[in-house]
Amino acid sequence: MSMPTNEVDARVTPLIGDITQWRRDIHQHPELEYDVHRTAALVADKLRSFGADDVVEGVGRTGVVGVIRGRASGSGLCVGLRADMDALPIHEATELPYASKEGGKMHACGHDGHTAMLLGAAQVLCETRQFDGTAVVIFQPAEELGAGGREMVNDGLMERFDIQRVYGMHNLPNMPVGQFGVRTGPIMAAADTLDITISGKGGHAAMPHLCVDTMLVAAEVISALQHIASRHINPLESVVVSITSVQGDNDSYNVIPQTVKLKGTVRTLLPAVQDAVELHLTNVINQTAKAYGASAEINYKRDYPATINHDEEALIAADAARAIVGESHVDDNIAPMMGAEDFSFMLNARPGAFIFVGNGESASLHHPQYNFNDDIIQFGSSYWIKLVEASMPL
């Protein structure tokens, strides 16, 4: 594989040291969900020091929004750029000199890097303003848990700042440094949650014939649910059904539980498939439980929607990336991923696109040895600048 064309924005190069320092400072002080007060204050202070035209805190509870107006405003365009600020409840195992100082909290998904890269781009955009329109930089809390994207949208993000298009970016471990990946249509899955309570007749484990064995029913339900993907849904359409927790109402070797609770997740890329899976899943659980003389209570919750890129905006994103790294280093038909991303709420509110930037060889996201690769800062910040200036040219 050839190296990417080095069209990194020359205005970013002298800032890389500062951006790296910001990133590592955020990494040392990870915060969870909406409790991102230190990070949000750092972001707001930086934006004000850069000369942003407006800095608004507390959007979507603890989000920060910066408004940067270009040299001209004739286009009437306003483009939103989003980064996430929150960390994960994971104990870091990297032993880096800038490792987390907060026990049980870690930036294991690279949101520290996302925030720092967008701050670097914001500094250049504030200093140069080589565009016709308005750039709105969005720093979001609670992407991992809590649906901060939904909270910001519900707080009027798009209307309050007149955002017409919105873009997001995420690092991708084991995609080479200097590469980007994007696609039109679904790029990440919807994430639904599933709680099942199976009720039967408990009793002595040595006399199962006098019981309705809920643990047996639970096992049959788990097995039957796997047939949804293989026998109910078109094999060309993606679906994952995973049961991740099984818990009886006792912790004994010799008692068949009266109830068993299951937890799981359902991942789909298309809304029609999501509807079909929920219907089939409900029928399978109820009928399987009934066949064994048990009953089932189902709580199916639609959580994060699928992240679906809009066609025009995905092409704009791909072109901006090509301008940074060259044609051969942009995969504009990257395979969709079954992980979820709450940027989906913003894409449901406005046209836009979500893109991946390569993080190089790395532990996977959400792993205790994951580390954001500072070598990609130059590409991520340059992408944001190019996206703004190409979308709203002077």
Contacts in CASP RR format, 6 or more apart in sequence:
PFRMAT RR
TARGET T0000
AUTHOR 0000-0000-0000
METHOD contacts of the structure
MODEL  1
MSMPTNEVDARVTPLIGDITQWRRDIHQHPELEYDVHRTAALVADKLRSF
GADDVVEGVGRTGVVGVIRGRASGSGLCVGLRADMDALPIHEATELPYAS
KEGGKMHACGHDGHTAMLLGAAQVLCETRQFDGTAVVIFQPAEELGAGGR
EMVNDGLMERFDIQRVYGMHNLPNMPVGQFGVRTGPIMAAADTLDITISG
KGGHAAMPHLCVDTMLVAAEVISALQHIASRHINPLESVVVSITSVQGDN
DSYNVIPQTVKLKGTVRTLLPAVQDAVELHLTNVINQTAKAYGASAEINY
KRDYPATINHDEEALIAADAARAIVGESHVDDNIAPMMGAEDFSFMLNAR
PGAFIFVGNGESASLHHPQYNFNDDIIQFGSSYWIKLVEASMPL
1 176 0 8 1.000
2 328 0 8 1.000
4 178 0 8 1.000
4 179 0 8 1.000
4 324 0 8 1.000
4 325 0 8 1.000
4 326 0 8 1.000
4 329 0 8 1.000
4 379 0 8 1.000
5 324 0 8 1.000
5 325 0 8 1.000
5 326 0 8 1.000
5 329 0 8 1.000
7 323 0 8 1.000
7 324 0 8 1.000
7 325 0 8 1.000
7 326 0 8 1.000
7 382 0 8 1.000
8 324 0 8 1.000
8 378 0 8 1.000
8 379 0 8 1.000
8 382 0 8 1.000
9 124 0 8 1.000
9 324 0 8 1.000
9 381 0 8 1.000
9 382 0 8 1.000
9 385 0 8 1.000
9 386 0 8 1.000
11 124 0 8 1.000
11 127 0 8 1.000
11 128 0 8 1.000
11 385 0 8 1.000
12 19 0 8 1.000
12 120 0 8 1.000
12 121 0 8 1.000
12 124 0 8 1.000
12 377 0 8 1.000
12 378 0 8 1.000
12 381 0 8 1.000
12 382 0 8 1.000
12 385 0 8 1.000
13 378 0 8 1.000
15 120 0 8 1.000
15 123 0 8 1.000
15 124 0 8 1.000
15 381 0 8 1.000
16 377 0 8 1.000
16 378 0 8 1.000
18 120 0 8 1.000
19 116 0 8 1.000
19 117 0 8 1.000
19 119 0 8 1.000
19 120 0 8 1.000
19 377 0 8 1.000
19 381 0 8 1.000
20 116 0 8 1.000
20 374 0 8 1.000
20 377 0 8 1.000
22 42 0 8 1.000
22 46 0 8 1.000
22 115 0 8 1.000
22 116 0 8 1.000
22 119 0 8 1.000
22 120 0 8 1.000
23 112 0 8 1.000
23 113 0 8 1.000
23 115 0 8 1.000
23 116 0 8 1.000
23 117 0 8 1.000
23 372 0 8 1.000
23 374 0 8 1.000
23 377 0 8 1.000
24 98 0 8 1.000
24 112 0 8 1.000
24 374 0 8 1.000
25 42 0 8 1.000
25 98 0 8 1.000
26 39 0 8 1.000
26 42 0 8 1.000
26 85 0 8 1.000
26 107 0 8 1.000
26 112 0 8 1.000
26 113 0 8 1.000
26 115 0 8 1.000
26 116 0 8 1.000
27 98 0 8 1.000
27 99 0 8 1.000
27 100 0 8 1.000
27 107 0 8 1.000
27 112 0 8 1.000
27 372 0 8 1.000
28 98 0 8 1.000
28 99 0 8 1.000
28 100 0 8 1.000
28 101 0 8 1.000
29 38 0 8 1.000
29 39 0 8 1.000
29 100 0 8 1.000
29 101 0 8 1.000
29 102 0 8 1.000
30 87 0 8 1.000
30 88 0 8 1.000
30 100 0 8 1.000
30 102 0 8 1.000
30 105 0 8 1.000
30 106 0 8 1.000
30 107 0 8 1.000
30 112 0 8 1.000
31 37 0 8 1.000
31 38 0 8 1.000
31 39 0 8 1.000
31 85 0 8 1.000
31 86 0 8 1.000
31 87 0 8 1.000
31 102 0 8 1.000
31 105 0 8 1.000
32 86 0 8 1.000
32 87 0 8 1.000
32 88 0 8 1.000
32 89 0 8 1.000
32 105 0 8 1.000
32 144 0 8 1.000
32 145 0 8 1.000
33 86 0 8 1.000
33 141 0 8 1.000
33 142 0 8 1.000
33 144 0 8 1.000
33 145 0 8 1.000
33 146 0 8 1.000
34 61 0 8 1.000
34 62 0 8 1.000
34 86 0 8 1.000
34 141 0 8 1.000
34 142 0 8 1.000
34 146 0 8 1.000
34 148 0 8 1.000
34 151 0 8 1.000
35 62 0 8 1.000
36 62 0 8 1.000
36 63 0 8 1.000
36 85 0 8 1.000
36 86 0 8 1.000
36 141 0 8 1.000
36 142 0 8 1.000
37 62 0 8 1.000
39 85 0 8 1.000
39 115 0 8 1.000
39 139 0 8 1.000
40 57 0 8 1.000
40 58 0 8 1.000
40 62 0 8 1.000
40 63 0 8 1.000
40 64 0 8 1.000
40 85 0 8 1.000
40 139 0 8 1.000
40 141 0 8 1.000
43 64 0 8 1.000
43 85 0 8 1.000
43 115 0 8 1.000
43 119 0 8 1.000
43 139 0 8 1.000
44 55 0 8 1.000
44 57 0 8 1.000
44 64 0 8 1.000
46 119 0 8 1.000
46 122 0 8 1.000
46 123 0 8 1.000
47 55 0 8 1.000
47 64 0 8 1.000
47 66 0 8 1.000
47 119 0 8 1.000
47 122 0 8 1.000
47 126 0 8 1.000
47 137 0 8 1.000
48 55 0 8 1.000
50 122 0 8 1.000
50 123 0 8 1.000
50 126 0 8 1.000
50 127 0 8 1.000
51 126 0 8 1.000
52 66 0 8 1.000
52 67 0 8 1.000
52 68 0 8 1.000
52 122 0 8 1.000
52 126 0 8 1.000
52 137 0 8 1.000
53 66 0 8 1.000
53 67 0 8 1.000
53 68 0 8 1.000
53 69 0 8 1.000
54 66 0 8 1.000
54 67 0 8 1.000
55 64 0 8 1.000
55 65 0 8 1.000
55 66 0 8 1.000
55 67 0 8 1.000
56 64 0 8 1.000
56 65 0 8 1.000
56 66 0 8 1.000
56 67 0 8 1.000
56 160 0 8 1.000
57 63 0 8 1.000
57 64 0 8 1.000
58 64 0 8 1.000
59 65 0 8 1.000
59 152 0 8 1.000
59 155 0 8 1.000
59 156 0 8 1.000
59 157 0 8 1.000
59 160 0 8 1.000
60 141 0 8 1.000
60 148 0 8 1.000
60 149 0 8 1.000
60 151 0 8 1.000
60 152 0 8 1.000
60 154 0 8 1.000
60 155 0 8 1.000
60 157 0 8 1.000
61 141 0 8 1.000
61 142 0 8 1.000
61 148 0 8 1.000
61 151 0 8 1.000
61 155 0 8 1.000
62 141 0 8 1.000
62 142 0 8 1.000
63 85 0 8 1.000
63 138 0 8 1.000
63 139 0 8 1.000
63 140 0 8 1.000
63 141 0 8 1.000
63 152 0 8 1.000
64 138 0 8 1.000
64 139 0 8 1.000
65 136 0 8 1.000
65 137 0 8 1.000
65 138 0 8 1.000
65 139 0 8 1.000
65 157 0 8 1.000
65 161 0 8 1.000
66 122 0 8 1.000
66 136 0 8 1.000
66 137 0 8 1.000
66 138 0 8 1.000
67 134 0 8 1.000
67 135 0 8 1.000
67 136 0 8 1.000
67 161 0 8 1.000
68 122 0 8 1.000
68 125 0 8 1.000
68 126 0 8 1.000
68 129 0 8 1.000
68 134 0 8 1.000
68 135 0 8 1.000
68 136 0 8 1.000
68 137 0 8 1.000
69 129 0 8 1.000
69 133 0 8 1.000
69 134 0 8 1.000
70 125 0 8 1.000
70 129 0 8 1.000
70 130 0 8 1.000
70 131 0 8 1.000
70 132 0 8 1.000
70 133 0 8 1.000
70 134 0 8 1.000
70 135 0 8 1.000
70 392 0 8 1.000
71 129 0 8 1.000
71 130 0 8 1.000
71 131 0 8 1.000
71 132 0 8 1.000
71 394 0 8 1.000
72 131 0 8 1.000
72 132 0 8 1.000
72 133 0 8 1.000
72 394 0 8 1.000
73 132 0 8 1.000
73 133 0 8 1.000
73 134 0 8 1.000
74 132 0 8 1.000
74 133 0 8 1.000
75 132 0 8 1.000
75 133 0 8 1.000
75 392 0 8 1.000
76 132 0 8 1.000
76 133 0 8 1.000
76 134 0 8 1.000
77 132 0 8 1.000
77 133 0 8 1.000
77 134 0 8 1.000
77 164 0 8 1.000
77 165 0 8 1.000
77 391 0 8 1.000
77 392 0 8 1.000
78 133 0 8 1.000
78 134 0 8 1.000
78 135 0 8 1.000
78 136 0 8 1.000
78 161 0 8 1.000
78 162 0 8 1.000
78 163 0 8 1.000
78 164 0 8 1.000
78 165 0 8 1.000
79 133 0 8 1.000
79 134 0 8 1.000
79 135 0 8 1.000
79 136 0 8 1.000
79 163 0 8 1.000
79 164 0 8 1.000
79 165 0 8 1.000
79 166 0 8 1.000
79 167 0 8 1.000
79 387 0 8 1.000
79 388 0 8 1.000
79 391 0 8 1.000
79 392 0 8 1.000
80 135 0 8 1.000
80 136 0 8 1.000
80 137 0 8 1.000
80 138 0 8 1.000
80 161 0 8 1.000
80 163 0 8 1.000
80 165 0 8 1.000
80 166 0 8 1.000
80 167 0 8 1.000
81 118 0 8 1.000
81 121 0 8 1.000
81 135 0 8 1.000
81 136 0 8 1.000
81 137 0 8 1.000
81 138 0 8 1.000
81 166 0 8 1.000
81 167 0 8 1.000
81 168 0 8 1.000
81 384 0 8 1.000
81 387 0 8 1.000
81 388 0 8 1.000
82 118 0 8 1.000
82 138 0 8 1.000
82 139 0 8 1.000
82 140 0 8 1.000
82 166 0 8 1.000
82 167 0 8 1.000
82 168 0 8 1.000
82 343 0 8 1.000
82 346 0 8 1.000
83 111 0 8 1.000
83 114 0 8 1.000
83 115 0 8 1.000
83 117 0 8 1.000
83 118 0 8 1.000
83 137 0 8 1.000
83 138 0 8 1.000
83 139 0 8 1.000
83 140 0 8 1.000
83 168 0 8 1.000
83 169 0 8 1.000
84 111 0 8 1.000
84 114 0 8 1.000
84 115 0 8 1.000
84 139 0 8 1.000
84 140 0 8 1.000
84 141 0 8 1.000
84 143 0 8 1.000
85 111 0 8 1.000
85 115 0 8 1.000
85 139 0 8 1.000
85 140 0 8 1.000
85 141 0 8 1.000
86 111 0 8 1.000
86 141 0 8 1.000
86 142 0 8 1.000
86 143 0 8 1.000
86 144 0 8 1.000
86 145 0 8 1.000
87 100 0 8 1.000
87 105 0 8 1.000
87 106 0 8 1.000
87 107 0 8 1.000
87 108 0 8 1.000
87 109 0 8 1.000
87 111 0 8 1.000
87 112 0 8 1.000
87 144 0 8 1.000
88 105 0 8 1.000
88 106 0 8 1.000
88 107 0 8 1.000
88 108 0 8 1.000
88 109 0 8 1.000
88 144 0 8 1.000
88 366 0 8 1.000
89 104 0 8 1.000
89 105 0 8 1.000
90 104 0 8 1.000
90 105 0 8 1.000
90 106 0 8 1.000
90 108 0 8 1.000
90 366 0 8 1.000
90 368 0 8 1.000
91 103 0 8 1.000
91 104 0 8 1.000
91 106 0 8 1.000
91 368 0 8 1.000
92 99 0 8 1.000
92 100 0 8 1.000
92 103 0 8 1.000
92 104 0 8 1.000
92 106 0 8 1.000
92 108 0 8 1.000
92 368 0 8 1.000
93 368 0 8 1.000
93 369 0 8 1.000
94 368 0 8 1.000
94 369 0 8 1.000
94 370 0 8 1.000
94 371 0 8 1.000
96 371 0 8 1.000
100 106 0 8 1.000
100 107 0 8 1.000
106 368 0 8 1.000
107 113 0 8 1.000
107 372 0 8 1.000
108 365 0 8 1.000
108 366 0 8 1.000
108 367 0 8 1.000
108 368 0 8 1.000
108 370 0 8 1.000
109 144 0 8 1.000
109 365 0 8 1.000
109 366 0 8 1.000
109 370 0 8 1.000
110 171 0 8 1.000
110 365 0 8 1.000
110 370 0 8 1.000
110 372 0 8 1.000
111 143 0 8 1.000
112 372 0 8 1.000
113 171 0 8 1.000
113 372 0 8 1.000
113 377 0 8 1.000
114 169 0 8 1.000
114 170 0 8 1.000
114 171 0 8 1.000
115 139 0 8 1.000
116 377 0 8 1.000
117 169 0 8 1.000
117 376 0 8 1.000
117 377 0 8 1.000
117 380 0 8 1.000
117 381 0 8 1.000
117 384 0 8 1.000
118 137 0 8 1.000
118 139 0 8 1.000
118 381 0 8 1.000
118 384 0 8 1.000
120 381 0 8 1.000
121 137 0 8 1.000
121 380 0 8 1.000
121 381 0 8 1.000
121 382 0 8 1.000
121 384 0 8 1.000
121 385 0 8 1.000
121 388 0 8 1.000
122 135 0 8 1.000
122 137 0 8 1.000
124 381 0 8 1.000
124 385 0 8 1.000
125 131 0 8 1.000
125 135 0 8 1.000
125 385 0 8 1.000
125 388 0 8 1.000
130 389 0 8 1.000
130 394 0 8 1.000
131 388 0 8 1.000
131 389 0 8 1.000
131 391 0 8 1.000
131 392 0 8 1.000
131 393 0 8 1.000
131 394 0 8 1.000
132 392 0 8 1.000
132 393 0 8 1.000
132 394 0 8 1.000
133 392 0 8 1.000
134 162 0 8 1.000
135 388 0 8 1.000
135 392 0 8 1.000
136 161 0 8 1.000
136 163 0 8 1.000
138 152 0 8 1.000
138 157 0 8 1.000
138 166 0 8 1.000
140 148 0 8 1.000
140 149 0 8 1.000
140 152 0 8 1.000
141 148 0 8 1.000
141 151 0 8 1.000
142 148 0 8 1.000
142 149 0 8 1.000
142 151 0 8 1.000
142 342 0 8 1.000
143 149 0 8 1.000
143 341 0 8 1.000
143 342 0 8 1.000
143 343 0 8 1.000
146 342 0 8 1.000
147 303 0 8 1.000
147 304 0 8 1.000
147 342 0 8 1.000
147 345 0 8 1.000
148 342 0 8 1.000
148 345 0 8 1.000
149 342 0 8 1.000
149 343 0 8 1.000
149 345 0 8 1.000
149 346 0 8 1.000
150 342 0 8 1.000
150 345 0 8 1.000
152 345 0 8 1.000
152 346 0 8 1.000
153 345 0 8 1.000
153 346 0 8 1.000
153 348 0 8 1.000
153 349 0 8 1.000
157 163 0 8 1.000
157 346 0 8 1.000
157 349 0 8 1.000
158 166 0 8 1.000
158 346 0 8 1.000
158 349 0 8 1.000
158 350 0 8 1.000
163 350 0 8 1.000
164 350 0 8 1.000
164 351 0 8 1.000
165 313 0 8 1.000
165 350 0 8 1.000
165 351 0 8 1.000
165 352 0 8 1.000
165 391 0 8 1.000
166 346 0 8 1.000
166 347 0 8 1.000
166 349 0 8 1.000
166 350 0 8 1.000
166 351 0 8 1.000
166 352 0 8 1.000
167 313 0 8 1.000
167 317 0 8 1.000
167 352 0 8 1.000
167 353 0 8 1.000
167 354 0 8 1.000
167 355 0 8 1.000
167 387 0 8 1.000
168 343 0 8 1.000
168 346 0 8 1.000
168 353 0 8 1.000
168 354 0 8 1.000
168 355 0 8 1.000
169 354 0 8 1.000
169 355 0 8 1.000
169 356 0 8 1.000
169 357 0 8 1.000
169 380 0 8 1.000
169 383 0 8 1.000
169 384 0 8 1.000
170 341 0 8 1.000
170 354 0 8 1.000
170 355 0 8 1.000
170 356 0 8 1.000
170 357 0 8 1.000
171 356 0 8 1.000
171 357 0 8 1.000
171 358 0 8 1.000
171 359 0 8 1.000
171 372 0 8 1.000
171 373 0 8 1.000
171 376 0 8 1.000
172 181 0 8 1.000
172 356 0 8 1.000
172 357 0 8 1.000
172 358 0 8 1.000
172 359 0 8 1.000
173 358 0 8 1.000
173 359 0 8 1.000
173 360 0 8 1.000
173 361 0 8 1.000
173 362 0 8 1.000
173 363 0 8 1.000
173 364 0 8 1.000
173 365 0 8 1.000
173 370 0 8 1.000
174 359 0 8 1.000
174 360 0 8 1.000
174 361 0 8 1.000
174 362 0 8 1.000
174 364 0 8 1.000
175 181 0 8 1.000
175 356 0 8 1.000
175 357 0 8 1.000
175 358 0 8 1.000
175 359 0 8 1.000
175 360 0 8 1.000
176 358 0 8 1.000
176 360 0 8 1.000
177 358 0 8 1.000
177 359 0 8 1.000
177 360 0 8 1.000
177 373 0 8 1.000
177 375 0 8 1.000
177 376 0 8 1.000
177 379 0 8 1.000
178 325 0 8 1.000
178 329 0 8 1.000
178 357 0 8 1.000
178 358 0 8 1.000
178 376 0 8 1.000
178 379 0 8 1.000
179 325 0 8 1.000
179 329 0 8 1.000
179 330 0 8 1.000
179 331 0 8 1.000
179 357 0 8 1.000
179 358 0 8 1.000
180 318 0 8 1.000
180 321 0 8 1.000
180 324 0 8 1.000
180 325 0 8 1.000
180 329 0 8 1.000
180 330 0 8 1.000
180 331 0 8 1.000
180 355 0 8 1.000
180 356 0 8 1.000
180 357 0 8 1.000
180 358 0 8 1.000
180 379 0 8 1.000
180 383 0 8 1.000
181 318 0 8 1.000
181 321 0 8 1.000
181 330 0 8 1.000
181 331 0 8 1.000
181 332 0 8 1.000
181 334 0 8 1.000
181 355 0 8 1.000
181 356 0 8 1.000
181 357 0 8 1.000
181 358 0 8 1.000
182 309 0 8 1.000
182 314 0 8 1.000
182 317 0 8 1.000
182 318 0 8 1.000
182 321 0 8 1.000
182 330 0 8 1.000
182 331 0 8 1.000
182 332 0 8 1.000
182 334 0 8 1.000
182 353 0 8 1.000
182 354 0 8 1.000
182 355 0 8 1.000
182 356 0 8 1.000
183 309 0 8 1.000
183 314 0 8 1.000
183 332 0 8 1.000
183 333 0 8 1.000
183 334 0 8 1.000
183 335 0 8 1.000
183 336 0 8 1.000
184 309 0 8 1.000
184 310 0 8 1.000
184 311 0 8 1.000
184 314 0 8 1.000
184 315 0 8 1.000
185 308 0 8 1.000
185 309 0 8 1.000
185 310 0 8 1.000
185 311 0 8 1.000
185 314 0 8 1.000
186 269 0 8 1.000
186 270 0 8 1.000
186 306 0 8 1.000
186 307 0 8 1.000
186 308 0 8 1.000
186 309 0 8 1.000
186 336 0 8 1.000
187 307 0 8 1.000
187 308 0 8 1.000
187 309 0 8 1.000
187 334 0 8 1.000
187 336 0 8 1.000
187 337 0 8 1.000
187 354 0 8 1.000
188 306 0 8 1.000
188 307 0 8 1.000
188 336 0 8 1.000
188 337 0 8 1.000
188 338 0 8 1.000
188 339 0 8 1.000
188 340 0 8 1.000
188 341 0 8 1.000
188 344 0 8 1.000
188 354 0 8 1.000
189 238 0 8 1.000
189 240 0 8 1.000
189 267 0 8 1.000
189 268 0 8 1.000
189 269 0 8 1.000
189 306 0 8 1.000
189 307 0 8 1.000
189 336 0 8 1.000
189 337 0 8 1.000
189 338 0 8 1.000
189 339 0 8 1.000
189 340 0 8 1.000
190 266 0 8 1.000
190 267 0 8 1.000
190 268 0 8 1.000
190 269 0 8 1.000
190 271 0 8 1.000
190 274 0 8 1.000
190 302 0 8 1.000
190 303 0 8 1.000
190 304 0 8 1.000
190 305 0 8 1.000
190 306 0 8 1.000
190 340 0 8 1.000
190 344 0 8 1.000
191 265 0 8 1.000
191 266 0 8 1.000
191 267 0 8 1.000
191 303 0 8 1.000
191 304 0 8 1.000
191 339 0 8 1.000
191 340 0 8 1.000
192 265 0 8 1.000
192 266 0 8 1.000
192 267 0 8 1.000
192 268 0 8 1.000
192 274 0 8 1.000
192 278 0 8 1.000
192 300 0 8 1.000
192 301 0 8 1.000
192 302 0 8 1.000
192 303 0 8 1.000
193 263 0 8 1.000
193 264 0 8 1.000
193 265 0 8 1.000
193 266 0 8 1.000
193 300 0 8 1.000
193 301 0 8 1.000
193 303 0 8 1.000
194 243 0 8 1.000
194 262 0 8 1.000
194 263 0 8 1.000
194 264 0 8 1.000
194 265 0 8 1.000
194 266 0 8 1.000
194 281 0 8 1.000
194 298 0 8 1.000
194 299 0 8 1.000
194 300 0 8 1.000
194 301 0 8 1.000
195 261 0 8 1.000
195 262 0 8 1.000
195 263 0 8 1.000
195 264 0 8 1.000
195 298 0 8 1.000
195 299 0 8 1.000
195 301 0 8 1.000
196 221 0 8 1.000
196 261 0 8 1.000
196 262 0 8 1.000
196 263 0 8 1.000
196 285 0 8 1.000
196 296 0 8 1.000
196 297 0 8 1.000
196 298 0 8 1.000
196 299 0 8 1.000
197 259 0 8 1.000
197 260 0 8 1.000
197 261 0 8 1.000
197 262 0 8 1.000
197 296 0 8 1.000
197 297 0 8 1.000
198 214 0 8 1.000
198 217 0 8 1.000
198 218 0 8 1.000
198 221 0 8 1.000
198 259 0 8 1.000
198 260 0 8 1.000
198 261 0 8 1.000
198 262 0 8 1.000
198 289 0 8 1.000
198 294 0 8 1.000
198 295 0 8 1.000
198 296 0 8 1.000
199 214 0 8 1.000
199 258 0 8 1.000
199 259 0 8 1.000
199 294 0 8 1.000
199 295 0 8 1.000
199 296 0 8 1.000
199 297 0 8 1.000
200 211 0 8 1.000
200 212 0 8 1.000
200 213 0 8 1.000
200 214 0 8 1.000
200 217 0 8 1.000
200 258 0 8 1.000
200 259 0 8 1.000
200 293 0 8 1.000
200 294 0 8 1.000
200 295 0 8 1.000
201 210 0 8 1.000
201 211 0 8 1.000
201 212 0 8 1.000
201 258 0 8 1.000
202 211 0 8 1.000
202 212 0 8 1.000
202 213 0 8 1.000
202 214 0 8 1.000
202 255 0 8 1.000
202 256 0 8 1.000
202 257 0 8 1.000
202 258 0 8 1.000
203 210 0 8 1.000
203 211 0 8 1.000
203 255 0 8 1.000
203 256 0 8 1.000
203 258 0 8 1.000
204 210 0 8 1.000
204 211 0 8 1.000
204 254 0 8 1.000
204 255 0 8 1.000
204 256 0 8 1.000
205 253 0 8 1.000
205 254 0 8 1.000
205 255 0 8 1.000
205 256 0 8 1.000
206 254 0 8 1.000
208 256 0 8 1.000
211 256 0 8 1.000
212 292 0 8 1.000
212 293 0 8 1.000
212 294 0 8 1.000
213 256 0 8 1.000
213 292 0 8 1.000
214 248 0 8 1.000
214 256 0 8 1.000
214 257 0 8 1.000
214 258 0 8 1.000
214 259 0 8 1.000
214 260 0 8 1.000
214 294 0 8 1.000
215 248 0 8 1.000
215 256 0 8 1.000
215 257 0 8 1.000
215 260 0 8 1.000
216 292 0 8 1.000
217 260 0 8 1.000
217 288 0 8 1.000
217 289 0 8 1.000
217 292 0 8 1.000
217 293 0 8 1.000
217 294 0 8 1.000
218 246 0 8 1.000
218 260 0 8 1.000
218 262 0 8 1.000
220 288 0 8 1.000
220 292 0 8 1.000
221 262 0 8 1.000
221 284 0 8 1.000
221 285 0 8 1.000
221 288 0 8 1.000
221 289 0 8 1.000
221 296 0 8 1.000
222 243 0 8 1.000
222 246 0 8 1.000
222 262 0 8 1.000
224 284 0 8 1.000
224 285 0 8 1.000
224 288 0 8 1.000
225 241 0 8 1.000
225 243 0 8 1.000
225 281 0 8 1.000
225 284 0 8 1.000
225 285 0 8 1.000
226 241 0 8 1.000
227 284 0 8 1.000
228 239 0 8 1.000
228 241 0 8 1.000
228 277 0 8 1.000
228 280 0 8 1.000
228 281 0 8 1.000
228 284 0 8 1.000
229 239 0 8 1.000
229 240 0 8 1.000
229 241 0 8 1.000
232 276 0 8 1.000
232 277 0 8 1.000
232 280 0 8 1.000
233 239 0 8 1.000
233 273 0 8 1.000
233 276 0 8 1.000
233 277 0 8 1.000
233 280 0 8 1.000
237 268 0 8 1.000
237 269 0 8 1.000
237 270 0 8 1.000
237 273 0 8 1.000
238 267 0 8 1.000
238 268 0 8 1.000
238 269 0 8 1.000
238 273 0 8 1.000
238 336 0 8 1.000
238 338 0 8 1.000
239 266 0 8 1.000
239 267 0 8 1.000
239 268 0 8 1.000
239 273 0 8 1.000
239 277 0 8 1.000
240 265 0 8 1.000
240 266 0 8 1.000
240 267 0 8 1.000
240 268 0 8 1.000
240 338 0 8 1.000
241 264 0 8 1.000
241 265 0 8 1.000
241 266 0 8 1.000
241 277 0 8 1.000
241 281 0 8 1.000
242 264 0 8 1.000
242 265 0 8 1.000
242 266 0 8 1.000
242 267 0 8 1.000
243 262 0 8 1.000
243 263 0 8 1.000
243 264 0 8 1.000
244 263 0 8 1.000
244 264 0 8 1.000
244 265 0 8 1.000
245 261 0 8 1.000
245 262 0 8 1.000
245 263 0 8 1.000
245 264 0 8 1.000
246 260 0 8 1.000
246 261 0 8 1.000
246 262 0 8 1.000
247 260 0 8 1.000
247 261 0 8 1.000
247 262 0 8 1.000
248 257 0 8 1.000
248 259 0 8 1.000
248 260 0 8 1.000
248 261 0 8 1.000
249 257 0 8 1.000
249 258 0 8 1.000
249 259 0 8 1.000
249 260 0 8 1.000
249 261 0 8 1.000
250 257 0 8 1.000
266 274 0 8 1.000
266 277 0 8 1.000
266 278 0 8 1.000
266 281 0 8 1.000
266 300 0 8 1.000
267 338 0 8 1.000
267 339 0 8 1.000
267 340 0 8 1.000
268 274 0 8 1.000
268 277 0 8 1.000
268 306 0 8 1.000
269 306 0 8 1.000
269 336 0 8 1.000
269 338 0 8 1.000
270 306 0 8 1.000
271 305 0 8 1.000
271 306 0 8 1.000
274 302 0 8 1.000
274 306 0 8 1.000
278 300 0 8 1.000
281 298 0 8 1.000
281 300 0 8 1.000
282 298 0 8 1.000
282 300 0 8 1.000
285 296 0 8 1.000
285 298 0 8 1.000
286 296 0 8 1.000
286 298 0 8 1.000
288 296 0 8 1.000
289 295 0 8 1.000
289 296 0 8 1.000
303 340 0 8 1.000
304 340 0 8 1.000
304 341 0 8 1.000
304 342 0 8 1.000
304 344 0 8 1.000
304 345 0 8 1.000
305 344 0 8 1.000
305 345 0 8 1.000
305 348 0 8 1.000
306 344 0 8 1.000
307 340 0 8 1.000
307 341 0 8 1.000
307 343 0 8 1.000
307 344 0 8 1.000
307 347 0 8 1.000
307 354 0 8 1.000
308 344 0 8 1.000
308 347 0 8 1.000
309 317 0 8 1.000
309 347 0 8 1.000
309 352 0 8 1.000
309 353 0 8 1.000
309 354 0 8 1.000
310 347 0 8 1.000
310 351 0 8 1.000
310 352 0 8 1.000
310 353 0 8 1.000
312 351 0 8 1.000
313 351 0 8 1.000
313 352 0 8 1.000
313 353 0 8 1.000
314 332 0 8 1.000
314 352 0 8 1.000
314 353 0 8 1.000
315 332 0 8 1.000
316 353 0 8 1.000
316 387 0 8 1.000
316 390 0 8 1.000
316 391 0 8 1.000
317 352 0 8 1.000
317 353 0 8 1.000
317 355 0 8 1.000
317 387 0 8 1.000
318 330 0 8 1.000
318 332 0 8 1.000
318 355 0 8 1.000
319 390 0 8 1.000
320 383 0 8 1.000
320 386 0 8 1.000
320 387 0 8 1.000
320 390 0 8 1.000
320 391 0 8 1.000
321 329 0 8 1.000
321 330 0 8 1.000
321 355 0 8 1.000
321 383 0 8 1.000
321 386 0 8 1.000
322 329 0 8 1.000
322 330 0 8 1.000
323 386 0 8 1.000
323 390 0 8 1.000
324 379 0 8 1.000
324 380 0 8 1.000
324 382 0 8 1.000
324 383 0 8 1.000
324 386 0 8 1.000
325 379 0 8 1.000
334 356 0 8 1.000
341 354 0 8 1.000
343 354 0 8 1.000
346 352 0 8 1.000
347 353 0 8 1.000
347 354 0 8 1.000
355 383 0 8 1.000
357 376 0 8 1.000
357 379 0 8 1.000
357 380 0 8 1.000
357 383 0 8 1.000
358 373 0 8 1.000
358 376 0 8 1.000
358 379 0 8 1.000
359 372 0 8 1.000
359 373 0 8 1.000
359 376 0 8 1.000
360 373 0 8 1.000
360 376 0 8 1.000
362 370 0 8 1.000
362 371 0 8 1.000
362 373 0 8 1.000
363 369 0 8 1.000
363 370 0 8 1.000
363 371 0 8 1.000
364 370 0 8 1.000
END
